Amino acid sequence: MRKIKSLYWKLLLHLYAGMAMQGLMTNPLRNIKLGTGRVFKDEVAGVAYGIAEALVNKVKEETNESIH
């Protein structure tokens, strides 16, 4: 059961990361600043992943799951 839960959270993270990236790329007001030596696509991917991770952790909290 633990392995299934772990897989569920990983899949949810990937799903939310894709949704976040889509939202970032379609928002004409996006304001993503590049770090030194960073490429735009890598910066967007990092921001999308961070948003997704925060959302998954919030959902875990609300469903009383342990975080990491």
N, CA, C and O atoms as a GROMACS GRO file, in nm:
protein
  272
    1MET      N    1   0.082  -0.120   0.000
    1MET     CA    2   0.000   0.000   0.000
    1MET      C    3   0.086   0.127   0.000
    1MET      O    4   0.053   0.225  -0.066
    2ARG      N    5   0.195   0.123   0.074
    2ARG     CA    6   0.283   0.240   0.082
    2ARG      C    7   0.342   0.273  -0.056
    2ARG      O    8   0.355   0.390  -0.092
    3LYS      N    9   0.378   0.169  -0.132
    3LYS     CA   10   0.434   0.190  -0.265
    3LYS      C   11   0.330   0.254  -0.357
    3LYS      O   12   0.365   0.338  -0.439
    4ILE      N   13   0.205   0.214  -0.344
    4ILE     CA   14   0.098   0.270  -0.427
    4ILE      C   15   0.078   0.418  -0.393
    4ILE      O   16   0.062   0.500  -0.483
    5LYS      N   17   0.079   0.451  -0.264
    5LYS     CA   18   0.065   0.591  -0.223
    5LYS      C   19   0.181   0.676  -0.275
    5LYS      O   20   0.161   0.788  -0.322
    6SER      N   21   0.301   0.622  -0.265
    6SER     CA   22   0.417   0.694  -0.314
    6SER      C   23   0.406   0.720  -0.464
    6SER      O   24   0.435   0.831  -0.510
    7LEU      N   25   0.365   0.621  -0.539
    7LEU     CA   26   0.348   0.636  -0.683
    7LEU      C   27   0.238   0.738  -0.713
    7LEU      O   28   0.252   0.818  -0.806
    8TYR      N   29   0.130   0.735  -0.635
    8TYR     CA   30   0.020   0.831  -0.654
    8TYR      C   31   0.072   0.974  -0.641
    8TYR      O   32   0.042   1.059  -0.724
    9TRP      N   33   0.149   1.001  -0.535
    9TRP     CA   34   0.197   1.137  -0.512
    9TRP      C   35   0.295   1.180  -0.621
    9TRP      O   36   0.294   1.296  -0.662
   10LYS      N   37   0.378   1.087  -0.670
   10LYS     CA   38   0.470   1.120  -0.779
   10LYS      C   39   0.393   1.152  -0.906
   10LYS      O   40   0.425   1.249  -0.975
   11LEU      N   41   0.294   1.073  -0.937
   11LEU     CA   42   0.214   1.098  -1.057
   11LEU      C   43   0.139   1.230  -1.045
   11LEU      O   44   0.129   1.305  -1.143
   12LEU      N   45   0.086   1.260  -0.927
   12LEU     CA   46   0.015   1.386  -0.905
   12LEU      C   47   0.111   1.504  -0.923
   12LEU      O   48   0.074   1.606  -0.980
   13LEU      N   49   0.233   1.489  -0.872
   13LEU     CA   50   0.334   1.593  -0.887
   13LEU      C   51   0.362   1.620  -1.034
   13LEU      O   52   0.369   1.736  -1.076
   14HIS      N   53   0.378   1.515  -1.112
   14HIS     CA   54   0.406   1.533  -1.255
   14HIS      C   55   0.287   1.597  -1.327
   14HIS      O   56   0.305   1.682  -1.414
   15LEU      N   57   0.168   1.556  -1.291
   15LEU     CA   58   0.048   1.613  -1.352
   15LEU      C   59   0.039   1.762  -1.321
   15LEU      O   60   0.016   1.844  -1.410
   16TYR      N   61   0.056   1.797  -1.194
   16TYR     CA   62   0.047   1.937  -1.153
   16TYR      C   63   0.161   2.021  -1.214
   16TYR      O   64   0.140   2.138  -1.247
   17ALA      N   65   0.279   1.962  -1.228
   17ALA     CA   66   0.390   2.035  -1.289
   17ALA      C   67   0.357   2.071  -1.434
   17ALA      O   68   0.386   2.182  -1.479
   18GLY      N   69   0.298   1.978  -1.506
   18GLY     CA   70   0.257   2.006  -1.644
   18GLY      C   71   0.152   2.114  -1.650
   18GLY      O   72   0.156   2.202  -1.737
   19MET      N   73   0.056   2.109  -1.558
   19MET     CA   74  -0.049   2.210  -1.554
   19MET      C   75   0.010   2.348  -1.520
   19MET      O   76  -0.027   2.448  -1.581
   20ALA      N   77   0.102   2.350  -1.424
   20ALA     CA   78   0.165   2.476  -1.386
   20ALA      C   79   0.245   2.534  -1.502
   20ALA      O   80   0.242   2.654  -1.526
   21MET      N   81   0.318   2.448  -1.572
   21MET     CA   82   0.397   2.496  -1.685
   21MET      C   83   0.307   2.551  -1.795
   21MET      O   84   0.337   2.654  -1.855
   22GLN      N   85   0.198   2.483  -1.820
   22GLN     CA   86   0.104   2.531  -1.922
   22GLN      C   87   0.049   2.668  -1.882
   22GLN      O   88   0.038   2.758  -1.965
   23GLY      N   89   0.014   2.682  -1.755
   23GLY     CA   90  -0.036   2.810  -1.707
   23GLY      C   91   0.067   2.921  -1.718
   23GLY      O   92   0.035   3.033  -1.758
   24LEU      N   93   0.191   2.889  -1.683
   24LEU     CA   94   0.297   2.989  -1.694
   24LEU      C   95   0.319   3.031  -1.838
   24LEU      O   96   0.338   3.150  -1.866
   25MET      N   97   0.317   2.937  -1.929
   25MET     CA   98   0.347   2.968  -2.069
   25MET      C   99   0.232   3.040  -2.139
   25MET      O  100   0.256   3.111  -2.237
   26THR      N  101   0.111   3.024  -2.092
   26THR     CA  102  -0.002   3.090  -2.157
   26THR      C  103  -0.040   3.222  -2.092
   26THR      O  104  -0.128   3.292  -2.140
   27ASN      N  105   0.026   3.256  -1.982
   27ASN     CA  106  -0.003   3.380  -1.911
   27ASN      C  107   0.079   3.494  -1.973
   27ASN      O  108   0.201   3.496  -1.961
   28PRO      N  109   0.012   3.589  -2.039
   28PRO     CA  110   0.087   3.699  -2.102
   28PRO      C  111   0.154   3.791  -2.000
   28PRO      O  112   0.241   3.870  -2.036
   29LEU      N  113   0.115   3.782  -1.875
   29LEU     CA  114   0.173   3.867  -1.771
   29LEU      C  115   0.282   3.797  -1.691
   29LEU      O  116   0.327   3.849  -1.588
   30ARG      N  117   0.326   3.680  -1.737
   30ARG     CA  118   0.426   3.605  -1.660
   30ARG      C  119   0.551   3.692  -1.642
   30ARG      O  120   0.589   3.768  -1.730
   31ASN      N  121   0.610   3.677  -1.528
   31ASN     CA  122   0.727   3.757  -1.495
   31ASN      C  123   0.830   3.665  -1.432
   31ASN      O  124   0.850   3.666  -1.310
   32ILE      N  125   0.896   3.587  -1.515
   32ILE     CA  126   0.996   3.494  -1.466
   32ILE      C  127   1.133   3.552  -1.499
   32ILE      O  128   1.168   3.572  -1.615
   33LYS      N  129   1.208   3.578  -1.395
   33LYS     CA  130   1.341   3.635  -1.413
   33LYS      C  131   1.443   3.523  -1.420
   33LYS      O  132   1.440   3.429  -1.340
   34LEU      N  133   1.533   3.534  -1.516
   34LEU     CA  134   1.637   3.433  -1.532
   34LEU      C  135   1.748   3.453  -1.432
   34LEU      O  136   1.796   3.564  -1.410
   35GLY      N  137   1.788   3.342  -1.370
   35GLY     CA  138   1.905   3.346  -1.284
   35GLY      C  139   2.030   3.352  -1.371
   35GLY      O  140   2.023   3.326  -1.491
   36THR      N  141   2.141   3.384  -1.313
   36THR     CA  142   2.267   3.393  -1.387
   36THR      C  143   2.299   3.259  -1.453
   36THR      O  144   2.304   3.155  -1.387
   37GLY      N  145   2.320   3.263  -1.582
   37GLY     CA  146   2.356   3.143  -1.655
   37GLY      C  147   2.242   3.046  -1.679
   37GLY      O  148   2.265   2.934  -1.724
   38ARG      N  149   2.119   3.086  -1.651
   38ARG     CA  150   2.003   2.997  -1.667
   38ARG      C  151   1.940   3.018  -1.803
   38ARG      O  152   1.944   3.128  -1.858
   39VAL      N  153   1.881   2.914  -1.855
   39VAL     CA  154   1.809   2.917  -1.981
   39VAL      C  155   1.660   2.930  -1.948
   39VAL      O  156   1.614   2.872  -1.850
   40PHE      N  157   1.586   3.005  -2.029
   40PHE     CA  158   1.445   3.032  -2.000
   40PHE      C  159   1.366   2.904  -1.976
   40PHE      O  160   1.292   2.896  -1.878
   41LYS      N  161   1.380   2.803  -2.061
   41LYS     CA  162   1.302   2.680  -2.046
   41LYS      C  163   1.334   2.609  -1.914
   41LYS      O  164   1.245   2.551  -1.852
   42ASP      N  165   1.460   2.614  -1.871
   42ASP     CA  166   1.497   2.552  -1.744
   42ASP      C  167   1.439   2.630  -1.626
   42ASP      O  168   1.396   2.570  -1.527
   43GLU      N  169   1.437   2.761  -1.638
   43GLU     CA  170   1.381   2.845  -1.531
   43GLU      C  171   1.230   2.819  -1.518
   43GLU      O  172   1.178   2.806  -1.407
   44VAL      N  173   1.160   2.813  -1.631
   44VAL     CA  174   1.016   2.788  -1.629
   44VAL      C  175   0.987   2.650  -1.570
   44VAL      O  176   0.896   2.634  -1.490
   45ALA      N  177   1.066   2.551  -1.611
   45ALA     CA  178   1.047   2.416  -1.558
   45ALA      C  179   1.067   2.413  -1.407
   45ALA      O  180   0.992   2.347  -1.335
   46GLY      N  181   1.168   2.485  -1.359
   46GLY     CA  182   1.193   2.491  -1.215
   46GLY      C  183   1.080   2.558  -1.138
   46GLY      O  184   1.041   2.512  -1.031
   47VAL      N  185   1.029   2.667  -1.193
   47VAL     CA  186   0.916   2.737  -1.129
   47VAL      C  187   0.793   2.647  -1.128
   47VAL      O  188   0.724   2.638  -1.026
   48ALA      N  189   0.765   2.582  -1.240
   48ALA     CA  190   0.648   2.494  -1.250
   48ALA      C  191   0.659   2.380  -1.150
   48ALA      O  192   0.561   2.344  -1.085
   49TYR      N  193   0.777   2.322  -1.139
   49TYR     CA  194   0.797   2.211  -1.045
   49TYR      C  195   0.778   2.258  -0.901
   49TYR      O  196   0.717   2.188  -0.820
   50GLY      N  197   0.830   2.376  -0.868
   50GLY     CA  198   0.813   2.430  -0.734
   50GLY      C  199   0.667   2.454  -0.699
   50GLY      O  200   0.624   2.426  -0.587
   51ILE      N  201   0.592   2.506  -0.795
   51ILE     CA  202   0.448   2.528  -0.774
   51ILE      C  203   0.378   2.395  -0.752
   51ILE      O  204   0.296   2.381  -0.661
   52ALA      N  205   0.411   2.297  -0.835
   52ALA     CA  206   0.348   2.165  -0.824
   52ALA      C  207   0.382   2.100  -0.690
   52ALA      O  208   0.294   2.040  -0.626
   53GLU      N  209   0.506   2.110  -0.648
   53GLU     CA  210   0.548   2.050  -0.522
   53GLU      C  211   0.474   2.113  -0.404
   53GLU      O  212   0.432   2.044  -0.311
   54ALA      N  213   0.458   2.245  -0.408
   54ALA     CA  214   0.385   2.315  -0.301
   54ALA      C  215   0.240   2.269  -0.297
   54ALA      O  216   0.183   2.250  -0.189
   55LEU      N  217   0.180   2.252  -0.414
   55LEU     CA  218   0.040   2.210  -0.420
   55LEU      C  219   0.024   2.066  -0.369
   55LEU      O  220  -0.069   2.038  -0.293
   56VAL      N  221   0.112   1.977  -0.410
   56VAL     CA  222   0.104   1.838  -0.364
   56VAL      C  223   0.123   1.832  -0.213
   56VAL      O  224   0.051   1.759  -0.145
   57ASN      N  225   0.217   1.908  -0.160
   57ASN     CA  226   0.238   1.909  -0.015
   57ASN      C  227   0.115   1.962   0.059
   57ASN      O  228   0.081   1.913   0.166
   58LYS      N  229   0.050   2.061   0.002
   58LYS     CA  230  -0.072   2.115   0.063
   58LYS      C  231  -0.182   2.010   0.064
   58LYS      O  232  -0.253   1.994   0.163
   59VAL      N  233  -0.196   1.939  -0.046
   59VAL     CA  234  -0.297   1.833  -0.055
   59VAL      C  235  -0.265   1.723   0.046
   59VAL      O  236  -0.355   1.670   0.111
   60LYS      N  237  -0.137   1.688   0.058
   60LYS     CA  238  -0.096   1.586   0.155
   60LYS      C  239  -0.133   1.628   0.297
   60LYS      O  240  -0.184   1.548   0.376
   61GLU      N  241  -0.108   1.754   0.329
   61GLU     CA  242  -0.142   1.806   0.462
   61GLU      C  243  -0.291   1.792   0.489
   61GLU      O  244  -0.333   1.749   0.596
   62GLU      N  245  -0.370   1.830   0.390
   62GLU     CA  246  -0.514   1.828   0.407
   62GLU      C  247  -0.572   1.687   0.412
   62GLU      O  248  -0.682   1.666   0.461
   63THR      N  249  -0.497   1.590   0.360
   63THR     CA  250  -0.544   1.452   0.364
   63THR      C  251  -0.471   1.372   0.472
   63THR      O  252  -0.480   1.250   0.478
   64ASN      N  253  -0.398   1.445   0.558
   64ASN     CA  254  -0.327   1.385   0.672
   64ASN      C  255  -0.221   1.284   0.631
   64ASN      O  256  -0.195   1.189   0.704
   65GLU      N  257  -0.160   1.304   0.514
   65GLU     CA  258  -0.051   1.218   0.471
   65GLU      C  259   0.080   1.279   0.522
   65GLU      O  260   0.089   1.401   0.539
   66SER      N  261   0.178   1.195   0.547
   66SER     CA  262   0.309   1.247   0.588
   66SER      C  263   0.376   1.308   0.466
   66SER      O  264   0.363   1.257   0.354
   67ILE      N  265   0.448   1.416   0.488
   67ILE     CA  266   0.517   1.486   0.380
   67ILE      C  267   0.661   1.440   0.376
   67ILE      O  268   0.733   1.449   0.475
   68HIS      N  269   0.702   1.390   0.262
   68HIS     CA  270   0.837   1.335   0.235
   68HIS      C  271   0.870   1.240   0.344
   68HIS      O  272   0.978   1.181   0.344
   0.00000   0.00000   0.00000
